[in-house]
Amino acid sequence: LFMRLSMAKDIEIPIDSLIISKDFEIEDYDIDQKGRMSFSGYASTNALDLENEIIEAYAWEKDLHHYKKNPIICYNHDPRYPYGRALKVSITDLGLHFDEIVLDPVPFVKDNLWPLIKSGTLSKMRVGFSSLEAERDQNGVIHHTRTRLFENSVVSIPANYDASIDSTGKYFGQCL
């Protein structure tokens, strides 16, 4: 079953994949005095990913305010388990930057996710979004030009290896 997006130019997308996921790498982290883990980095860059897609940096500009109303961080895209939140999100020339993500020290995170993140076994994040406008170029690459972000998740399978963590813990005590 396919659905033609009215805002996209002649692109048919399977109806079961209307929410798209992209990722960034967790290379470092910081833990505050309350046990919360903090990290930052690019959730999306304008690089070609493994799914033959590019999310243009400006694609997030018009609709990012929706995500900022509910900036949850999940595990494997499961909205039943929001383990943290994004405190600050910005758009740069490279893409969508999460200036601060904080995971709460609930038992599942503390006992399961954190040890895997610390060891490097679980080192990826993915964003779930909807493509509102997109074009396919002559090489078959889909360029997303307007997107709506729904969630971020800690996951094990990446798509965009160019998106990675760039600093840790810089907002603790200021935003919480």
C-alpha positions, -999 to 999 in steps of 0.1 A, spaced: 0 0 0 15 34 -10 5 69 -3 15 98 -26 25 128 -5 7 159 -18 36 182 -9 63 160 -23 70 159 -60 60 125 -75 73 104 -47 54 73 -36 61 61 -1 49 29 15 22 39 40 38 19 68 70 41 65 55 76 68 76 82 100 112 80 90 141 74 113 177 88 112 205 86 136 236 101 152 265 85 171 270 86 209 307 89 214 308 105 248 285 113 277 284 131 311 266 122 343 255 149 367 251 146 405 215 133 402 226 105 379 212 120 347 232 113 316 238 143 292 252 145 257 250 166 226 256 163 188 241 162 154 209 142 151 208 148 113 233 161 89 230 170 52 252 141 42 240 112 21 229 84 44 228 46 40 191 48 29 201 69 -1 185 100 14 197 135 24 179 157 49 188 192 40 198 213 70 171 239 63 144 211 62 138 214 99 133 252 101 95 256 96 83 227 119 108 223 147 86 242 171 63 212 172 90 189 186 101 215 211 66 213 228 73 176 236 111 169 232 111 133 243 139 108 240 128 71 237 144 37 233 139 21 199 112 45 189 88 32 216 67 61 228 56 41 258 91 46 273 102 82 272 135 80 291 146 116 288 143 149 269 161 173 247 167 206 265 180 226 235 178 219 198 192 241 170 196 242 133 231 249 118 246 248 83 253 211 89 219 200 101 199 194 132 219 198 164 209 186 198 227 209 222 216 190 252 199 156 257 193 144 292 183 108 301 167 103 335 182 76 358 152 53 358 160 16 365 159 5 328 182 33 317 206 30 347 208 -8 346 205 -15 309 210 14 286 239 33 304 262 3 307 257 -4 269 263 33 261 294 35 283 309 4 267 302 17 232 279 -12 224 249 10 221 263 42 204 236 54 180 205 77 181 178 80 155 152 107 149 117 98 139 102 123 115 78 129 87 89 142 53 66 170 43 84 180 11 110 160 -8 125 156 -43 143 128 -60 174 138 -79 187 123 -112 207 97 -92 177 85 -73 187 102 -40 157 116 -20 163 151 -7 141 160 22 135 197 21 108 201 48 104 177 77 86 175 110 104 159 139 85 136 163 110 119 185 146 108 191 156 73 202 186 55 215 189 26 190 214 0 178 211 5 140 224 37 123 217 52 89 238 85 89 273 79 101 283 116 97 261 127 125 279 124 159 283 137 194 304 168 198 303 178 235 288 167 268 271 181 299 274 218 292 238 228 304 236 209 337 223 232 364 212 259 340 181 244 324 169 219 350 
